[in-house]
Amino acid sequence: MHKATKSSSTGVIVINMWHWSHRLYRTVTEAMNAMIKADYRICEIRLKRLAVFQDAITSGMGVSEYAPKSEAARNVTALYTELMKLIK
């Protein structure tokens, strides 16, 4: 497995299953801050831990198809928009 480093990667880190009250919040936040200090790029948009993501997958759809007006759909759209700006 290739270890991503500042000089070898142009990728962006996306935080998934984000939940403010999760017991690992502090650990994840500390890890994110360490990555930022090490000059890694982290998306501002975090994919939140929402039940509608699982509901959509179970139905064989993306969240934007399953529940287009949901917070999850808005979250994915915002992530897509941010990623498109970063790669242009």
Buried (B, 14 or more C-beta within 10 A) or exposed (E): EEEEEEEEEEEEBBBEEBEEEEEEEEEBEEBBEEEEEEEBEBBEBBBBBBEBBEBBEEEEEBBBEBBEEBEBBBBBBBBEEBBEEEEE
